Amino acid sequence: MKVTAIQCPECKTTIYSRAHHDFNSCECGKCHVDGGFEYFKMGWGTSEKPQSFQVEVDATKEQLYVDWNSGKNKFGVVK
């Protein structure tokens, strides 16, 4: 499934939001995303604005929601 993601210009972590209230931050904490499939919101504390792009994730929408809702965090960060 394709999801909208960003890559932090500082730590190079690629992150995306799995569910409506999944506020997800990069490893250094300077970039974040929120909104899941409902909307896409991002924030950054770096001098360079991250660009959003599509990334393929090997999971269904339901699996992503369960991953976020259960706190397992198997998905959400692309290394």
C-alpha positions in Angstrom: 0.0 0.0 0.0 1.3 3.5 -0.8 1.4 6.1 2.0 2.6 9.7 2.1 5.9 10.1 4.0 8.7 12.6 4.6 12.4 12.2 5.3 14.0 14.3 8.0 16.8 16.4 6.5 18.8 16.0 9.7 18.6 12.3 10.7 17.4 10.9 7.4 14.6 8.9 9.0 11.6 8.4 6.8 8.3 8.6 8.7 4.6 8.4 7.9 1.3 8.4 9.9 -0.6 5.2 10.1 -3.9 6.4 11.6 -6.0 9.6 12.2 -4.3 10.4 15.5 -0.9 8.8 14.8 1.5 11.7 15.6 4.8 10.2 14.5 8.3 11.8 14.9 11.6 11.1 13.4 14.6 9.7 15.4 16.0 13.1 16.2 12.6 14.6 17.0 12.9 17.6 14.6 10.2 16.4 12.1 6.8 14.9 12.6 3.7 13.8 10.7 0.0 13.3 11.6 -3.3 12.4 10.1 -3.0 8.9 8.7 -5.3 8.5 5.7 -7.7 11.2 6.8 -5.4 14.2 6.2 -1.6 14.8 6.0 0.0 17.3 8.3 3.8 17.7 8.9 6.0 19.9 11.0 9.7 20.5 11.1 12.3 22.3 13.2 15.1 22.2 10.6 16.4 24.9 8.3 15.3 22.7 5.3 11.6 21.9 4.8 11.1 18.1 4.2 9.4 17.1 1.0 6.5 14.7 1.1 6.5 11.7 -1.2 4.8 8.3 -1.7 6.4 5.2 -0.3 5.3 1.5 -0.6 4.6 -0.2 2.7 4.0 -4.0 2.9 0.8 -3.8 4.9 -2.9 -3.1 4.5 -4.7 -0.1 5.9 -6.2 -2.3 8.6 -2.7 -3.7 9.6 -1.3 -0.2 9.9 -4.2 0.9 12.1 -3.9 -2.2 14.4 -0.1 -1.6 14.6 -0.6 2.0 15.8 -3.6 1.2 18.0 -1.9 -1.7 19.8 1.4 0.2 20.3 3.5 -2.5 18.6 5.1 0.1 16.2 6.2 -2.5 13.6 5.4 0.1 10.9 5.6 3.9 10.8 9.3 4.3 10.3 11.2 3.3 7.1 14.8 2.6 7.8 
